[in-house]
């Protein structure tokens, strides 16, 4: 259902699984670069593992020229 709604808005949906979980930040930044983007936006997660993941993603992004912004609950990109 979400895929069809996003397709109508011309927004691609990408789903993948990662093992081990510690590899997620590097993979996310690699995908951002592969898609030619320089910014990543996401919702802040409050669980400790997810906070560490987001911090690592931000640190890796900074090294690779990707600006990461994590915000509370809602996100609007203009």
PEMO-V307390 format. One record per backbone hydrogen bond with DSSP energy under -0.5 kcal/mol. CO is the residue of the C=O (numbers start at 0). NH is the residue of the N-H. Records with the same first field share a line. If there is no record, write none. Layout:
CO = NH / NH
//
This chain:
0 = 4
1 = 5
2 = 6
3 = 7
4 = 8
5 = 8 / 10
6 = 9
9 = 11
11 = 13
19 = 22
20 = 23
22 = 26
23 = 27
24 = 28
25 = 29
26 = 30
27 = 31
28 = 32
29 = 33
30 = 34
31 = 36
32 = 35
37 = 66
39 = 68
41 = 70
46 = 50
47 = 51
48 = 52
49 = 53
50 = 54
51 = 55
52 = 56
53 = 57
54 = 58
55 = 59
56 = 60
57 = 61
58 = 62
59 = 63
60 = 65
61 = 64
64 = 66
65 = 67
66 = 39
68 = 41
70 = 43 / 72
71 = 73
75 = 77
//
